[in-house]
Amino acid sequence: MAKYTVVTMPGDGIGNQVLPEALRLLKAVGFDAEYIHAEIGWECWRREGNALPERTAELLAKHKLGLFGAITSKPKKEAEAELKSELKGKGYSYFSPIVTMRQRFHLDTCIRPCISFPGNPLNFIRKKPSGGFEEPLVNVVVFRQNTEGLYAGVEWTNPPEPVRAALATHAKFKPFAGTAGPDLAISVRIITRAAARKICRAAFEWAKAYGYKSVTICEKPNVLRETSGMMEEEAKAVAKDYPGIALWSTNIDAQTMWLTKNPEDYGVVVASNLFGDVISDAFAGLIGGLGFAASGNIGDDVAVFEPTHGSAPKYAELNPPIVNPIAMFLSAVMLLDHVGETAKAGRIRDAIAAVVKEGKVRTYDMMRIVGGAKAISQGAASTVEMTDAVLAKIEQQASAHAEPECVAAGNGGRLRGHS
């Protein structure tokens, strides 16, 4: 019997291309796991009216570990139009299966490392005042509250009368009071003190464990006084328990400017759901884009790991596949670190770092060419070729009997401290 059981959910589009490649790496480092395939995503929605089937949710509840690829999401009317005919008009509403999964299993802590690999041609660089260029190390880990905020799903078009009546008690609603119901859409941003405190403490614990010198609370309390205000209050309260770690506070809009001026100044960043989503993608852009962006959705019992890119349907049918699988690899690395298999995680991480630094094998995004059927003929590596290159480095490590050295370009385990 295998030591671990992992529920694999390729999902839609390129998820079906990159997830199997990650499993090849897990096998190569000797991860003792059984993999159970589970359906999720757009085809489930079209066929069943549910993008997260109950059978998949039950597998996650039982086995506790998930590895997820990607999903396709479309606006409300487009989603309804693609339901099979016998389901149309029956009251089915599309809701993101990954958001549903996070809420159902209380995966309230999202960890998104944004750490650059030396030698990556997509890394952020800036011009020196004296001429030439410099490439600062980006070594940021974003902690995103994963179940509340604007992703809580409490929203209406044409809100019911009790909701309108409640809103009418607030003076700021007066300009909207005369808007007809069908012309009024409302989303509620929900922050609870307990969840805000939990995500802030997780961020400080990470900083303490891995030698980061600062935690930045990234919100908008000057405008969102109640919700962002509560996040900042809790960050300040938690910070008192970590006297050796500085608490910085930035507004989300200003942060998106500053991260391209001095990204090396930031260590651990913590934010509510939407702002965490925004700032993690912004930092990911400095380390190579979504082809290098992995994440973990962590709850008290269940954990699911996924790249943060989408399903990229325009590339899904290409043969050979051309998409960069590194984000998926790093998601698998985060899973290994989560279950304590840090040596195996380090071997994969080091192998990826070696391939990137060597620069002989690069997918189309790393070559800065247009993706499509012609990318391979222009010298880009296929998805499988990138996997093969990483596997070759893993085999070299094994042949040399070397202890794995975890590098700065890590993902969720042995991360280099931030000064």
ZIUR-V752900 format. One record per pair of residues at least 12 apart in sequence whose ideal C-beta (glycine too) atoms are under 6 Angstrom apart, sorted by the first residue. I is the first residue (numbers start at 1). J is the second residue. Records with the same first field share a line. If there is no record, write none. Layout:
I->J + J
//
This chain:
2->32 + 33 + 34
3->32
4->33
5->34 + 63
6->33 + 35 + 65 + 67
7->36 + 38 + 59 + 60 + 63 + 66
8->35 + 37 + 67
9->38 + 40 + 68
10->69
11->40 + 41 + 69 + 70 + 71
12->41 + 42 + 70 + 71 + 72 + 311
13->70 + 311 + 312 + 313 + 316
14->70 + 312 + 315 + 316 + 323
15->69 + 70
17->321 + 383
18->325 + 328
19->69
21->325 + 387
22->328 + 329 + 332
24->387
25->329 + 348
26->332
28->391 + 394
29->344 + 347
31->344
36->59
38->56 + 59
39->53 + 56
40->52 + 56 + 97
41->71
42->72
45->94
46->82
49->87 + 92
51->97
52->97 + 100 + 101
60->302
64->301 + 302
66->304
67->305
68->304 + 306
70->310 + 311
71->311
72->311
73->96
79->94
99->151
102->146 + 147 + 297
103->147
105->299 + 302
106->299
107->146 + 297 + 299
108->146 + 147
109->202 + 298
110->144 + 146 + 295 + 297
111->296
112->142 + 280 + 295
113->141 + 411 + 412
114->140 + 283 + 284 + 287
115->139 + 409 + 410
116->137 + 138 + 287
117->353 + 356 + 409
118->357
119->356 + 357 + 359
120->288 + 356
121->366
122->288
123->135
124->286
136->264
137->264
138->263 + 286 + 287
139->418
140->266 + 283
141->268
142->269 + 276 + 280
143->199 + 202 + 203 + 270
144->271 + 276
145->195 + 199 + 272 + 273
146->297
148->190 + 191 + 195 + 273
149->189 + 272 + 273 + 274
150->187 + 189 + 274
151->273
152->190
154->188
155->187
156->186
157->185
158->181 + 182
159->186
189->227
191->227 + 230
196->230 + 231 + 234
197->234
199->270
200->234 + 235 + 238 + 270
201->238
203->215 + 268 + 270
204->238 + 242
206->268
207->245 + 268
210->415 + 417
211->417
212->267 + 268 + 418
214->246 + 248 + 267
215->245 + 247 + 268
216->248 + 250 + 266 + 269
217->232 + 235 + 249 + 270
218->250 + 252 + 255 + 269 + 271 + 275 + 279
219->231 + 232
220->251 + 252
231->272
252->275
256->282
259->282
263->286
267->418
290->308 + 309
291->324 + 326 + 327 + 365
292->326 + 327
293->308 + 327
294->307 + 327 + 330 + 331 + 334 + 411
295->308
296->334
303->338
305->331 + 334 + 335
306->331
307->327 + 328 + 331
309->327
320->382
321->383
322->364 + 375 + 382
323->383
324->363 + 365
325->383 + 386
329->352
330->411
333->345 + 348 + 349 + 411
334->411 + 412
337->412 + 413
342->413
343->404
345->413
346->404 + 406
347->394 + 397 + 404
349->410
350->404
351->390 + 393 + 394
352->390
353->407 + 409
354->393
355->389 + 390 + 393
361->381 + 386 + 389
362->381
363->380 + 381 + 386
364->380
367->380
//
